[in-house]
Amino acid sequence: PSLVLGVPSYIYHLVRTAQERNMNFSFINQVVLGAAKVTIPFKERLAGLLEKMGSKNVSVIGTYGFTESRAAWAECPSALNVSSGYHLYPDKEIFEVIDPETGAVKGEGEDGELVYTSLDARASVVLRYRTGDFVKGGIVYSPCPYCGRRTARISNDIVRLSDTKDL
């Protein structure tokens, strides 16, 4: 395989264990991480370990997702010390950023809570689902500086407001 995909802590454990056993991972050129926040220092540390094991120019990208969407969104491969944000699929969903207190919709690039509506769902349909995730930098609509795609992107600076939701 040239790509490894998994939860950040599991992948880090796998790579550290392999390094302790002096294994050659020169065949790995991309790592995709999900199910937990991926920071720039974590990307750099993981790439550094892989480079010590023979990997060259390894790309480490994060993903964002949540159970209710049955989907995940990925960053473009880029330098380890930057993020393109998570590319969206406007033919399949609508994302909004709202003020968590008032519910008012925020503008481009403004901080707020992510709200999700599925357009192409099967089985359960999710309408204006409040994720409980606060995004700093909101949603931007300018072309991606790495791939040139013109679809919206969510900033990768996302934190969970609360693990408890009011129904």
Beta strands, then each sheet from edge to edge (+ up, - down):
strand 1: 3-6
strand 2: 30-33
strand 3: 59-66
strand 4: 71-74
strand 5: 86-87
strand 6: 93-98
strand 7: 112-118
strand 8: 129-136
strand 9: 139-140
strand 10: 153-154
strand 11: 157-160
sheet 1: 1+ 2+ 3+ 4-
sheet 2: 5+ 10- 9+
sheet 3: 6+ 7- 8+ 11-
end
